[in-house]
């Protein structure tokens, strides 16, 4: 991730002499479009992210200025005023102004582009002078800053005003953005080459350019990386390979492993609309029955940590509430809770019966990838030890998403973002986001959890700012720990690898990983 830092103060903002050097990055899958509104695959989003920029960017707990140097929130007038940085240029040398920003917001709404739903409360935008944009709202919500400002890529008006049908516009011939590198070559199905602009508002990188190589599989990418074809893999390597690199570094010359706290959390999502998961005590029993340390060893080779009961990654710093604690493993207590709830094995077959005499059994739906199926199989085993019979139902990503949207499940294994953007707590746990309308759940609260105290706190969190927001974020995590709308499992570590035989200046950090600001501005050819 690339982010704004104090590095700007140390970098010249004008043109500097460039050093020879190209960063070769492997991306999984193909890049079929450079249209920032149509980029859906990880590979496409990665490349587009180096070309286009937004008004703000997500940081732990919220967002910070980027193309906008500041903003003013005016609730009584239902508006937000963004003040832009001066001197930002598009790749063709034209200055980026308020006209571009207002055009972008209005274009997304008028064309009903895929991102327009995040602008539900935006009535329109207007440029009041060269560097000031007013965003008018249908009603006040800080969501415009927390979600829209970092999510909407700003596009040049003088290019896109001539694009009548953006949904059919691949943008692969001359993508014009404001990032540090501009498009030089698009080789369909093979690679995308970007070159240094020689001017960039945050300072000019030393590299001549980047090449994004499209690879068909993790295996192909890893083999190419180990051969030296690529300097960096744009995905996390497997824990097995990370273990091999750690235990036998001499077998992997010039290969560096960087391990940092994960940004995703593996969870069990119960459907609390129906028994038995409508009972908090039953959810507690299931949580107590799971041996998470065993899961870390078997699945992740130790490259991970048990997830906090607040579901947030410690990568968020002060926003992480360390006092909420972590789930315990205590199958004996789990058994006692189940006994107390009336789930008893009356016929000695190892499976408890429900009060109506039927077996205590249900299925867990899960993604069909190898790690998810293995994780779900372990959970099935742990629950069997306390008398709960579980069957595994692997589903394709599309089928799983539809199953959760329709609330046609009892329990689901699901990995989700670990709340780097704290406002997302509202969208995953507020009761209004779990209502079923027209046969589908209306939001991301697929389990249908509803709690008045949590609802009130989430609503306040969404509207709060500063120290109040921090305190409410901690309170939300405490409530999640008490009420268990999701059962936390583990956070896989981010496992990145890079090579240092061709390029020097790598400067990974726990917040941004390998491609940090320091890496971006200091990376150069060895001996350059």
BAMAR-569598 format. One record per residue: residue in three letters; x, y, z of N, C-alpha, C in turn. Coordinates in pm, whole numbers, plus 50000, padded with zeros to 5 digits. Layout:
N
ALAXYZXYZXYZ...
This chain:
528
UNK500854988250000500005000050000500895012350000UNK500475022449925501205034949924500405045350000UNK501045052550091500305062050173501105074650196UNK500395085550228501025098350253501775097850385UNK502955103050391503725102850515504595115150524UNK505345115850634506255126950652507365126950551UNK507435116450470508465115450367508385127050268UNK507185132450251507005143450155507935155050189UNK508105157250319508915168650361510365166950322UNK510785154450302512185151850272512445150150124UNK511415150850043511565148349899511375161049818UNK512175162849722511985174149631510755171649547UNK509975181949526508745180249451508945182449301UNK510105186549259510355188549118510935176349053UNK511345177748928511965166848855513345164048911UNK513685151148928515005147248974515575137348875UNK516895135448884517535125748795517085111748832UNK516735104048732516245090548756517385080548746UNK517295070148827518265059348820517685048148736UNK518525041248663518055029548589517515019348686UNK516405013448653515845003148738514365001448713UNK513934988848701512524985648679512084975448782UNK510984978248846510394968948942509454959648870UNK509764946648871508944936548806508054929948911UNK506744931748894505764926748989504894916148922UNK504734904748987503824894348938502454896449000UNK501414896248916500034897248964499274884748919UNK498374880049005497614867948975496424871148885UNK496334864148773495204866048683495504876148575UNK494504879148496494694888148383494214902248416UNK494724911748343494284925548350493594928548217UNK492284929748219491524931948096491084946348079UNK491174954148186490734968048178491584976748269UNK491764989248229492374999448314491345010348346UNK490085007148321488985015848360488825014448512UNK489085025148588489065023748734487705019948791UNK486655021948714485315018748762484915004348729UNK485684997848643485384984048603486404974048654UNK487464978748717488494969748769487914961348882UNK487844948348863487224939548962488194929249019UNK489124924348938490054914348988491154920949070UNK491824912949152492924918249230494024924049142UNK494294917449029495324922248938494944935748879UNK493694937148837493244949848779493264961148881UNK492794958249001492784968649105494194973049141UNK495134963549138496524966949170497084976849068UNK496954973648940497514982248836496824995848836UNK495504995748842494745008248841495145016948961UNK495445010649075495815018049195497105025849182UNK497965021949089499195029349065498985040948967UNK497865040948897497605051148795496685062148848UNK495615058148918494615067748965494685069349117UNK494265081049163494295084049306492955089849351UNK492755090449483491495095149540491725107249629UNK490645113149676490745124849764491365121449898UNK491095109449947491605105150077492005090450065UNK492675085650167493005071450168492775065650307UNK492465052850309492135046050435493405043650515UNK493335047150642494385044150739493685038250861UNK494435032150953493775026351070492855036351138UNK491615032351154490645040551223489885050351136UNK490285052251012489555061950930490245064750799UNK490465077450771491075081350645491915093950667UNK492835096450575493655108350583493705115050445UNK494025127950440494035135250313494995129150211UNK494605130350084495495126149976495445136849867UNK494635135249762494505146149666493845158349729UNK492995156049825492455167149905493405169450021UNK493775181950044494675184850156493905186350287UNK492585189250275491745190450393490285190750349UNK489385190050447487955191350418487225196950539UNK486075202550512485215208050615483855201050607UNK483385196350721482085189750728481095199650788UNK479995202350716479005212250761477635205450769UNK477335198550879476075191050891474815199350868UNK474695211650924473425219050906473105221950760UNK474155223150677473935226150535474015213850447UNK474175202150509474265189650434475325190550324UNK476525194350363477575195350262478955192750323UNK479865188750237481275187150272482075194950169UNK483025202750218483875210750129485275204850128UNK485735200850011487075195449995487995206249939UNK489165207850000490195216949952491315208849891UNK491585210949764492545202749690493965207949703UNK494895198849684496305202749676496545210049544UNK497425219649548497775226849426499005220449363UNK499085221349230500265216549160500215201949121UNK499095195249147498965181249105498675180948954UNK499375172548881499205171948737498755158148691UNK497965158248585497645145748517498865141348436UNK498865129048394500015123748321500315131048190UNK499325138048136499545145648012499955160148041UNK500215163148169500705176348206499645186348243UNK498375183348220497275192248256497095192248408UNK496815203748467496655204548612495345198048656UNK495395191148768494195185348829493525196148913UNK492255198848887491545209548956490205204649011UNK489505214149074488195211249130487205207049022UNK487385211848900486495207848790486565192848767UNK487765187048779487925172548761487215164748871UNK487335169748994486725162749108485205163449100UNK484675175249075483215176549063482695168148947UNK483415168448837483015160248722482985145548758UNK484005140748831484075126548868482855122448950UNK482545130149054481415126649141480105126349060UNK479905136548981478665137248904478605126548795UNK479735123548734479825113348628479465099548684UNK479995096448801479705083348863478205081748887UNK477565092448934476135091848961475325091248832UNK475655099948738474875100848615474965088148531UNK476135082148529476355070148448476025057248524UNK475655058648651475335046948735476465036648727UNK477685041448746478835032548745478815023648868UNK479545012348866479455002748976479675008649114UNK480395019949124480665025749254479575035449301UNK478565037549219477625048149252476815045349379UNK476675032749416475915029449536476545034849663UNK477895036449664478525041849783478255056749795UNK477645062649691477315076749692475825079049713UNK475215070249789473765070649806473255083849862UNK474095090549944473665102950007474215115349937UNK474835113449821475415124749748474405129749645UNK474065142549653473135148549556473885153749434UNK475125157649453475915162949343477125170449396UNK477995174649304479195181949343479395193649249UNK480025204249300480305215949217481635222149256UNK482345227249158483605234249180483295248849206UNK483715253949323483455268049355484645276849320UNK485835270949312486995277749257487975266949210UNK489165270749172490095261149110490425249449201UNK490455251649333490905241049424489885237949534UNK488635241749514487625239149616486405232449554UNK485975221349616484825213749568483805212649681UNK482565215449649481475213649745480685201149705UNK480565191849797479745179949775478455181649853UNK477355182449782476035184249844475415170549873UNK474845169449991474285156750037472765157450042UNK472125145950026470675145250045470355146050193UNK471225140650276471185142350420472605140450471UNK472905146050587474275145450635474665131450678UNK475835127350638476435115050687477935115950666UNK478725112250767480175112150750480635101150656UNK479695092750609480055082050517480705087550391UNK480355099950351480935105650230482445106450242UNK482915110350362484355111050383484935097150408UNK484265089350493484845076550533484825066050424UNK483845066650332483765056550228483995062150088UNK483335073450057483395078549921484745084849889UNK485265093149981486515100149952487665090649922UNK487835079449994488915070249957488555060749843UNK487255059249813486845048749719486735053449575UNK486435066149555486165070949419487465076049355UNK487955069449251489165074349182488835086949102UNK489645097049118489415109649046489945108348904UNK489125112248806489465110748665489525124548598UNK490295125948491490415138848423489185141948337UNK488585153348363487385157348289487665158348140UNK488815163648102489085166047960489235153147880UNK489375141847950489425128747883488055122147886UNK487485121348006486285113048024485005119947981UNK484995132947964483775139347917483445135247773UNK484425129147707484205124247571483865109247567UNK483765103047684483435088847694481955087547729UNK481155084647629479705083947650479275071147721UNK479965060147693479585047347751480755041447829UNK480985045847952482135041148028482095026148058UNK480915020148056480815005848085481404997447972UNK481645003447858482244996247745483605002347709UNK484225009047803485475016347776486615009847855UNK487495001947790488564995047863489685004147911UNK489885015547845490875025347889492305020047883UNK492575010847791493895004547785494835011147685UNK494355020947612495215027547512495995039247571UNK495345047147652496005059147704495415063047838UNK495525054247938494995057248071495755069148129UNK495035079748161495645091948215495205093648359UNK496155092548452495855094348593496755104648654UNK496885104248788497725113748859498795106948943UNK498945093748931499925086349009501345088748963UNK502335082749029503735085348998504225078848869UNK503465069148817503865062148695502705062548595UNK503025063948468501995064848365502095052948269UNK500995050248202500935038848110501875040847991UNK502675030447965503555030647848503185019647750UNK502745008147802502444996847713501464987447782UNK500464983347706499494973447756499544961447661UNK500094950447707500184938147628499134928547682UNK498024927347614496894919447663497314905347700UNK496944901147821497234887747867498664885347907UNK499524895447896500934893547927501434902948036UNK501424916048008501974925448106501434939448079UNK501614947848181501334962248170502594969448216UNK503094978548134504314985848168503985000448195UNK504405005348311504255019248349505635025548358UNK505745038348323507025045348331506895057548422UNK508005061448479508055073048567507645085648491UNK506765093548549506325105848483507415116548483UNK508335115648581509325126148596508815137948676UNK507525137748708506945148048798505835141148877UNK505795144049004504755138149089504665146749214UNK503455149549256503235159049365503815154749499UNK504075141949516504645137249643506165135549634UNK506755138249520508175135649500508335125349390UNK509485125249324509675116449210510435103749252UNK509865092049231510595079649262511875078449178UNK512815070349224514065068449153513945058349039UNK512985049349049512805039048947512405045048812UNK512845038348706512365042048572510915037848552UNK510545026448608509175022048586508855008948655UNK507635004248629507104991848684506584983248570UNK506724970148582506084960948489505264950948570UNK503984950248540503094940748606502924928648514UNK503444917348557503394905148477502204896748522UNK501344893248427500164885148459500564870448462UNK500274863648573500564849348584499274841848612UNK499214829648567497964822148570497684815348704UNK498724813448785498504806548912499594810349011UNK499314807549136500284809849242501574802149214UNK501444789749169502614781349142503494787349034UNK502874791648924503634797748815504354810348865UNK503664818348945504274830548996505434827749089UNK505274818149178506344814949273507574809549200UNK507364800649104508504795249029509244806348954UNK508494815448893509124826648824509874835648920UNK509314837949036509974846149138511274839749183UNK511234826849211512444819949257513524819649150UNK513114819749022514084820348911514684834348897UNK514024844248953514484857948939513754865748833UNK512654860348779511894867648676511174879748735UNK510784878848860510024889448926510754893849053UNK510594906649085511194911849208510244910849327UNK508944909949299507954910349406506714902849361UNK506114895149453504844888549427503734896749493UNK502724900149418501664908849468500574900949541UNK500964890849614500014883349697500794876749810UNK500074871849907500704864850019501074850749977UNK502294846650006502694833049976502094823450078UNK502174810650050501594800650139502424799450266UNK501794796150379502564793950501503624783050485UNK503354773050400504344762450381505634767950319UNK505504776350215506684782250154507374791850251UNK506574799550326507164808650426507974800850528UNK507484789250568508204780850663509524775950603UNK509484771850477510704767050412511754778050402UNK511324790250366512254801450355512854804750491UNK512034803750595512494806950730513494796650782UNK513194783850757514034773050811515304770750729UNK515264773750599516434771150513516704783150422UNK517084794650480517264806650397518374805250293UNK519364796650320520454794950223519974788850092UNK518854781950095518304776049974517574786349889UNK517394798249944516634808649873517454821649871UNK518564821849797519404833849793518654845849735UNK518894857249796518304870049755516794870849778UNK516214860849842514774860849871514554865650014UNK513694875350030513384880850162511904878750192UNK511624873550310510254871650358509934882850455UNK508804889750432508374900050527507024895950584UNK506994894250714505804889850786505234901550866UNK503954904150851503314915050924501904910950966UNK501324917851066499974914251111498974914350996UNK498094904550996497144903050886496064913750885UNK495424914950772494334924650755492994917650733UNK492974904350742491724896850731491564887850853UNK490334885150887490044876751003489124865450960UNK489484853150998488634841450973487624840351086UNK486354838451048485284838151148484294827051118UNK483484824051217482264816151196481084825851206UNK480254825851103479084834551098477844826151128UNK477224827951246475994820551277474764827951227UNK473774820651184472474826451151471674826951281UNK471624838851342470994840051474469494841951465UNK468944841051344467494842251328466774829751377UNK467514818751393466884806051428467754798251524UNK467124788251593467844779651685468794770451605UNK469904766551666470304769351805471124782051823UNK471494788751711472434799951723471774812951766UNK470464812751789469814824551847470164825851995UNK470774815552051471154815452193472614819752207UNK472854830352286474234834652312475024823652381UNK474394816452472475104805752543475524794652446UNK474694791752348475094781552251476274786552168UNK476254799252129477384804852054478654804452138UNK478524807152267479684806352357480224792252364UNK479334782452370479774768452377480544764652251UNK480044768552135480724765552010482094772052008UNK482174784552052483454791552054484454784552147UNK484004780452264484884773852361485374760352311UNK484644754052220485014740652172486104740952066UNK486454752752015487384753551902488814755951950UNK489714747351906491124748151943491864756651840UNK491914769451864492514778751767494024777251756UNK494684774051864496134771751856496434760151762UNK495624749951767495794738551678495564742851532UNK494594751551512494324756551376495524764551323UNK496124772851409497284780651366498434771551324UNK498624760751399499724751551368499444743651242UNK498254738051230497934729351118497734737050987UNK497034748350995496684755650873497734765850831UNK498304772750931499134784350901500604782450937UNK500984770550983502374767951022502864778351124UNK501934783551202502294793451302502334807751251UNK502084809851122502134823351065500764830051077UNK500414833351199499134839651225498944841351374UNK497774846051413497484847751555495994845651577UNK495664842351701494244840851736493574854551723UNK492394854651665491664867251643491104872651773UNK491144885551787490544892351901489024890551899UNK488434890652018486974890052027486304902251966UNK487094912951945486574924851880486694924551730UNK487314913851675487404911251531488324920951455UNK489034929551525489904939251459491344934351461UNK492114938251359493534934951356494314944651443UNK495334939951516496174949151595496964958651507UNK496944956351376497614965251281497044979551286UNK495854981151344495204994151349495705002951463UNK496634997951544497225006251648496255009751759UNK496095022651787495285026951900493805023351885UNK493375020751762491965017151742491665002951787UNK492694994851803492534981151848492364981152000UNK491274975352047490994974452190491584961552245UNK492754962652304493444950852354492784945052478UNK491904952752542491284948152667490134938352645UNK489634937152521488504928052501488944913452508UNK490224910952486490734897452501490534888552380UNK490804875652403490784865852295489934853852337UNK489354846852242488534835152277489374824152340UNK488784817152436489474806252506489114792752444UNK489974782852470489684769052435489404761452563UNK488174757152582487784749952703486624740652670UNK486924728952610485844719852570485034714652688UNK485634713952806484874709452922483784719452958UNK484144732352956483124742552984482074742752873UNK482504740752749481554740052638480534728952661UNK481034717352708480134705952734479154709252846UNK479634716152950478754719653061477644729253015UNK478014738752930477004748152880475954740752799UNK476394731652713475454723952631474544715352717UNK475124709352823474294701652916473214710552976UNK473634722653019472694731753082471594736552989UNK471894736652859470884740752761469954729352722UNK470204717552777469324706152748469754697852629UNK470954700252578471474692152467472294680752527UNK471704669052534472324657652603472324645552511UNK473414637752517473514625352439472764614352514UNK471514612052478470674602552551470844588152507UNK471364585952386471484572252336472924567452326UNK473884575552371475274571252375475964570052241UNK475454576352137476084575052005477124585951979UNK477384594352080478374604852066477814617952012UNK476554618051977475924630251926474804634252022UNK474824646452066473794651352158472444652252086UNK471394651652165470054653452111469514666952156UNK468684672652069468004684952106466804681452194UNK466224691452259465084688552348463954680952281UNK463804682352147462734675152077463144660952038UNK464354656852074464814643252048465614641451920UNK465634651151832466414650051708467894653051735UNK468814647551653470234649651677470624664351666UNK471584668351747472144681851738473144681951623UNK472664685251506473524684951388473114696151293UNK474074700851217473844711151116475024711251021UNK474914718750914476014719750817476684733450828UNK477954733650789478704746150779478984748450631UNK478524759650578478874763250441480194770550444UNK480994768650340482314774750337482774776450193UNK483754785050168484334785950034484994772749996UNK485124770449868485624757449821487134756849807UNK487864767549841489314766949833489874757749941UNK491084752849919491684742550003491784746650149UNK492264758750177492454763050315491114764050388UNK490094769450323488784770850387488164757350419UNK488294747850326487744734550349488484727650464UNK489804729050466490584723050575490234729450709UNK490054742650711489684749450835488314744650884UNK487374743350791486024739050828486034724550876UNK486884716350815487004702450860487524701651004UNK488484710251037488984710551174487884714951271UNK487114724951233486014729551318485004718351339UNK484704710951233483794699451244484334689351346UNK485654687051340486274677551434486164682551577UNK486484695251602486424700651738485004699751794UNK484014703151712482634702851760482164688651786UNK482694679151710482304665151734482764660451871UNK483864666451922484374662552052483474666852167UNK482564676152142481604680052246480194675752209UNK480074666752110478774660652081477944667751977UNK478554676151896477814683051790478234677151656UNK477284672351578477584666551448477474677251340UNK478554678651264478614689151162478984683051028UNK478284687050924478674683350788479184695850716UNK480114693650623480754704750551480124706150413UNK479804718550376479204721150246480014731850172UNK481064727650099481854737450023481064743049905UNK481184756149883480444762649776481384771849697UNK481064773849571481814783449490481594797449548UNK482474807149517482274820749570480904826349539UNK480424824049415479124829349376478004822649454UNK478084809349467477034802049537477024805449686UNK478214807049745478294810549887477704824349911UNK478034833749826477514847349843475984847449834UNK475424839849740473974839249725473334832549846UNK473954822049897473444815050015473384824250136UNK474434832150154474464841450267473464852850246UNK473354857750123472394868450096470964864050123UNK470674851550093469324846350114469104841350257UNK470154841850339470094837050477469694822350484UNK470134814550385469784800350379470944791950433UNK471304794450558472414787250620472204787150771UNK472894778050837472904777650983474204783451037UNK475324779450974476644784151016477524784950892UNK478354795450884479224797250769480634800350815UNK481614794650745483014798550764483284809750663UNK483744821250713483934832750625485124841050672UNK485974844650577487064853850604486654867650558UNK486934877750640486484891250611487594901150646UNK487474913450595488414923950628488344926750778UNK489514928750841489584929950987489434944351034UNK488504951650972488034964651018489144975051031UNK489984975950925490914987250916490115000250903UNK488954999550837488035011050830486945008550934UNK486975015751044486125012351158484645014351129UNK484305023351035482885025351004482225012750948UNK483025003450899482464991150844481794982550951UNK482124984951078481404978051185479894980451171UNK479524992651138478094996051123477444987451016UNK478114986050904477514979050790477484963850808UNK478304958750900478314944350924477464940151044UNK477154949451135476494945151258475244952951296UNK474954964151231473714971151265472514962951217UNK471464962551297470324953951265469664957751132UNK469734970551093469124974750966469804968350847UNK471044963950866471794957650757471604942450755UNK470714937550841470424923350843468974920150810UNK468214930650775466814928350741466684921450605UNK465724912750594465484905650468464384912750390UNK464764917350271463824924350183463854917850045UNK462684914549994462594908049863463434895349856UNK463444888049968464124875049970465614875549993UNK466184887550017467634888450038467944897950154UNK469064895050221469524903850329469934917250268UNK469514928050331469694941250272471104946850287UNK471944940650369473304945550390474264934350418UNK475354937450489476384927450517476154919850647UNK475104923350721474774916150843474004903550805UNK474704894450741474054882650683473494873250790UNK474074873750910473594865051017472344870251086UNK471954882751056470724888151112470804892151257UNK472014895351307472144898951448471454912251474UNK470754912751588470014924851625470134927051774UNK470644938751812470804942051954470704957151968UNK469794961752054469524976052065470734983852113UNK471454978452211472624985452265473714986752159UNK473944975952085474954976451980474524985851868UNK473244985551831472734994551727472995009151763UNK472685012651885472855026551929474325030551923UNK475205021751968476625024851969477175025851827UNK476715017051739477165017451599476705030251529UNK475495034751557474995047051496475815059051543UNK476175059051669477015069851721478405069151661UNK478945057151645480275055451585480315061251444UNK479275058751368479245063151228479285078351219UNK478695085251315478605099851310479735106851384UNK480475099551466481475105851553482765108951479UNK483565117451540484875120851489485845122051606UNK487155121251575488195123751675488175113951790UNK488405119251912488515110952032487225103452061UNK486085109752031484805102952054484695090451968UNK485165091351845485095079851754485985068451805UNK487165072151854488075062051908487445054752026UNK486845062252118486215056052235485045047152195UNK484245051552100483115043552054483575031051981UNK484675032151908485225020451841485625009851943UNK486255014052052486615004652159485364998552222UNK484325006852238483085001852297482414991452207UNK482424993852076481854984151983482574970751996UNK483894971152003484644958652015484284951252144UNK484084958752252483674952452379482314945852366UNK481384952452298480044946752281480084934252193UNK480914934552090481034922652005481594910852086UNK482534913752174483114903252258482064897152350UNK481144905352399480104900552490479004892852419UNK478654897152297477444892252233477694882052122UNK478914880952073479314870851975478404869951852UNK478184880951782477434879751656478224872051550UNK479534872151562480434863451486481404856951585UNK481834844951553482774837851638484164839151576UNK485074846651641486394848851582487254836251587UNK488064834351483488954822751477490424827251477UNK490914832151364492334835851356492564846551251UNK493714853251262494164862851161495414857351095UNK495354853750967496574849450899497524861250884UNK498804858750902499794869250878499854872650730UNK500204885050699500584888550562502004883450539UNK502184875650434503484869350405503924873750265UNK504734884250260505194889750133506654885850108UNK506994884249981508384881349946508874890949839UNK510154894349848510794902949748512254898749731UNK512824902449617514214899149586515074911649592UNK516314909949637517214921349648518454920349560UNK518404911449456519584910049370519654920749261UNK518494926249222518494936549117518204950449170UNK517414951149276516984964049329517344965249476UNK517674977349516517974980049655517124991849702UNK516964993049834516125003749888514804998849943UNK514644985649950513404980150007513284984650153UNK512104989250191511894994250327510494990750376UNK510224977850397508884973850444508634978750586UNK507364980650619507004983950757505684977050790UNK505384975350920504194967650960502874973450910UNK502834986650891501594992850849501324990750700UNK502334992850616502124992850472502684980550401UNK503424972250473504014960650409505244964250327UNK505524956250225506744957850147506714970450062UNK505604973049996505544984649906505094997149982UNK505905000850079505655012650160506075025250085UNK505785036750143506255049350086507775049350075UNK508425044650181509895044550181510435035950068UNK509785024550044510185016249931509955023449799UNK508775029249783508415035849659509435046449619UNK509855054649715510725065849680512215062549684UNK512585051449744514015048249757514475036649671UNK513545028749618513935017049540514685021149414UNK515805014349387516615017449270517465005349234UNK518045005749118518874994849070520114993449157UNK520504981149185521724978649262522904984949189UNK523664993349260524795000149198524435012749125UNK523115016449126522665028249054522985041249125
